[in-house]
Amino acid sequence: MKKLKFYVCQNCKNVITSMTETNITCCGKKLKSLKVQNSTESHQLKIEKIENEFFITTEHPMKREHFISFVALLTGDTLILKKLYPEWDLQVRLPILPYGKLFYFCTEDGLFCSFDYAQLPAL
């Protein structure tokens, strides 16, 4: 799972994953795997520990033309993907799992990796 690739169709917004680089088409167009970026100040997530989960929110706009499309937690053997929609607040609860990474996709700015659970300070 360490090499999982994310693909997003710009036309229909389908989210597709694969274990390796592959040829994927959607809506008649070939998709390229998304390049992961480190989170930036304008794309920060607020993460709180609530019971046995992380509660994730953000101040990022969630407008029809610019929003966070999904949040995904990836561990060595698990992928949890939460699909988000424009004009909804970004409020996601994810389990606290060891050694996971949190990814999220902005429809304008691309795929971000917020943190590695192993490096996350205790909350």
N, C-alpha and C positions, 0 to 999 in steps of 0.2 A: 504493500500500500504506500510505501515511501515515494514511489514514482508515479502516483496517481495523477492523471492529467484531467483538467477541466476544460470543457468546450461550451460556448454559449452561442446560440443562433441569434444574430442581430435582428432577424426578421420576426420570428415567432417567440423568441426568448427561451426556447428549450434549453435545459441544462443537461449536459451529457458528460459522463466520466468514462475513462478507460484506464487500464493498468499500465499501458505503454502508449507511445506515440502511434497513432493509427490514422487511416483515412476515414474521415467522417463527413457526411454531407447532410444538410438539412435545408429544406425549402429550395432545393436545387443548387445550393452553394456549398463548396468545400469549406469546412471549418478548420481553423488553426487552434492548437492548444493555447490556453491563456498563460502568459508569463506572470509569475508571482512577483509582486512588489512588497517591500516593507511598508507597514502602515505609516501614513503621514499625519501631520497635525489636523488637516481637514477631514481625515478619514479615521479618526480615533473612535474606538468603542469604549463605552463605560461598562466595566465588569464588576459585579458585586457577587459575593457568595451568599446564597440563601439556602439554608438547610444543606442538602447534598448536591446542590446544583449551582451553576453560574447563571446569573440573570444579566443578560446583555442588552444594552440600550445604546443609542447614539443621538447626537444632535444633527447628524447628516440629513439633508433634505430627502424627503420621500415623495417627490413630485412625479407625475406621470412620465416626464421626459428625463428625470435624473433621480435614481433611487438605488438602494442596496437591494439586489435581486435575490441573493441567498447568503446564508451563513452556514458553514460546514465545519464540523469537528472531525478531524482525521487522526486515527491512532494506527498502530501497527496492523490491526485486523478489523477495524471498524470505521465506517463512514456514516455520520449522522448529518443529513442535509436538511435545512429548514428553508423552504421557499418563501419569499416575502413578496409583497405586492405594493405598487405605488399607492400613495395616499393612506397607507396604514402606518401606524407607529412601529418602529423597529423595537420589539420586545420579545426576546427569545430566552428560553431556559434550556440549558444543556447540562448533562451530567458531568460531574468532575471525574475524569478518567486519567490515569497516569500516562504521561508521555504523549499527549495529544497536541495537535496544532489546530489553530482556529483560522479558517479562511473565510473571506467574504468578497462579494463581487459588486462593484459599483458600475452601473450601466454606462457611465461616461468615462470613468477613469481606470477600470480594469479590476484585476484580481489582487487582493491584498492578503498577507499573512500577518495577523495581529500579534500572536505570541506562540511560544512553545510552552506547553503546560509545565514542563520540567524546569523552565526558567522563570515561571510566574512566582512572584513573591507571595508569601502567605497572606491571605486576606482575613 
